[in-house]
Amino acid sequence: MKYWPWYKILVFFGFLLVVVGVMPGAYVVFQLGSGNHAKPLSVPVSLKQGVFTSPEFTSDSSGPYLVELDWRGFPPRQTAVDLDWMIVADNGSVIQQGTLSTILRGANTLPLGQYKPSSGQHQKVVLNVHTDTAGTGVNAQLEVGPQENSLTLSSELPLVSMWALFVALPGALLLLVMLIVKAIRERKAAR
């Protein structure tokens, strides 16, 4: 009695389920880790009292851009940040501005705000720090970049995880069962 065609069909089907279940998640993880959403501005900044002007940068999309301070590691607990910020175009006009006065409680990323630039527009960030931010040194980074890629992709992670759970997991279980069946058949044949 031969059942090898059914065995091969079931193994192929299990392998296909695993591949189809894992591919969307692998794509999302790859996109999150790739430089497709690189930030046009990422500069170290010392948050001492005074005015800081970033180097000029160019926006490469007209989607929403996020302006944030990012600490490499965690800043000291209860770190006070008190500043005004503005995005200034190369012609001197203010594109967006805001004020921030907060105390960090263990966070390492502090969103200042967001704005919508014109594609190809030259701009810079001006920070007016009202009081010294203790313990930050040059570990803080001022970062500006598009938010749609990373936020959209990270919001898709639960969906692709559920997909993998309901598609790839049954395929992996089918492959495991087929491996056990093969081991049992080989053991019987060896007797």
N, C-alpha and C positions, 0 to 999 in steps of 0.2 A: 504494500500500500504506500503510494507516494503522496506526501503532502507538501513537497518543497515549493510548488508554485504559490500556494497560499501563504507559506512562510515568507517567501520573498516579497509577495504583494503587501503583506502586513508590515514587514520591516520597512519597505519603501514608503508606505503610507505613514508610519510612525515618524520616520525621518523627515518626510515632507511637512507633517504637522509641527515638528520642532523648528524647522527652518522658517516656515510661515509665521509661527508664533513669536520667534525671537527677532526677526528682521526689523519690524517697526521700532522696537525698543533699541536695537543696535544703532539704527539710523538716528534716532533722537539723541542718544548718548554721544554719538560721533559728532553731531552738529553742535551740541553743547560744548564739547571739548575742542572743536576746531576754531580757527580764527575768523570764521565767517561773520562774527559780530564783534570784530575788534573795535576798541575804543580809540577815537582819534586824539584824545587827550588823556594822559595818565602821567601826572608829575608829582614828585614829592613836595609836600608843603609843610612848613613849620607854622603852627597856628599861634604865633606870637602877636601881640597887639600891633596893629598897623595895617597897611594895605599890601596885598599880594596880587600881582598881575601875572597870569599864566602866559606861556608862549602862545602864539597864534596857531590855530588849528582850523582845518577845513571839514565841514560836514559833507558826508557822501550820500546822505539820503534825506528825504524830507519827512520821514517818520518822526515820532516823538523821541527826543533825546533825554536821558536821565543825567542829572548832575548830582554827584555824591562824593562823600569823603569816605575813604576806606583805610582802615588800619591793618597793617600786616601783623597779625596776632590781635589780641584784645587790648584796647586802651585801659588804663587804670579805671577801676570802678568809680562811679560818681564823678567822672570827668565832665566839666562844664564847657559847653561850646556856645559862644555868643558872637554872631557875625551877621553881616549883610553880604549878599552875593548878587552879581549881575553878569549877564552874558552881553558882551558889547560887540557889535559888528565892526568890520574894518572901516566903515564910514563914520564910526563914532556913535551910531544910534544904539539904544539899549533894546535888546531883543526880549529879554526876560529878566526879572529880578525878584529877590525874596529876602526874608529875614529869618534867622534861625537862632533861637535861644532855648537850649535844652540841656539836660544832664543825661549823659550816657550811663546806662546801667548794664554793662556787660556786652553791649553790641559792638561789632567791629565794622559795620557799614552804616553810614548815616546819610540818607537821601536828603539833599538840599531842595530839590525840585525838579521840574521837567519843563521842556520847551520844544517848540517845533521850528527847526531852522529851514532855510531854503537850501536845496542841494547845491554843493559847490561854494557855499558862502564861507568867507573867512571870518573868524571870530576869536574872542579870548574871554577868559573868566576873570573877574575882578572880585577878590574877597576883601572885605573891610572887617578885620577882627577887632572887636571892641575890648575884650580882655584876654590876657594870655590863657591858653588852654594848657593846663599843667600836664606834664609827663608825656606829651605827644612827640616831641622832637621831630625828626624827619620820617618817622614811621607812618605818618599819615600820607595818603595819596589823594590828590584831587583827580577825579575821573569823570569824563563826559563821554557818552556814547549812546548808540541806539539801544532801546530797551526791548523792541518787539521780538527779536530773535530769541534771546535767552528767556524772557518771560513766557513767550508763547510755547517754546519748546519745553520748558520746565513744567508748564501747566499740562502738557500732554503726557508727562511721565505716568501719572496714575492711570490714564487710559491705556497706554501701551503695556503697563504692568498687568492690568486686568486682561488684556488681550493675550499676553503671554501665559497668564495663569489658566485661562480657559482653552487655549489652543496648543501651546507648546507643552504644558504639563501632561495632558492626556497622551500626546505623542511620545513623550519621554517614558511615561508609564507603559505604553504599548511596546516600546523598544525593550524595556526592562523585562516585561513578561515574555517577549519573544526570545530574549537572551536566556532566561530561565528554562523555557521550553527546549531550546537548543542544547543546553547543558544536560537536561534530563534525557533527551533523545540520544546524545553522545554517550552518556553513562550506560543506558540500556543497550546500545549497540556494542559497547566494549565488553559486556558480559558474555 
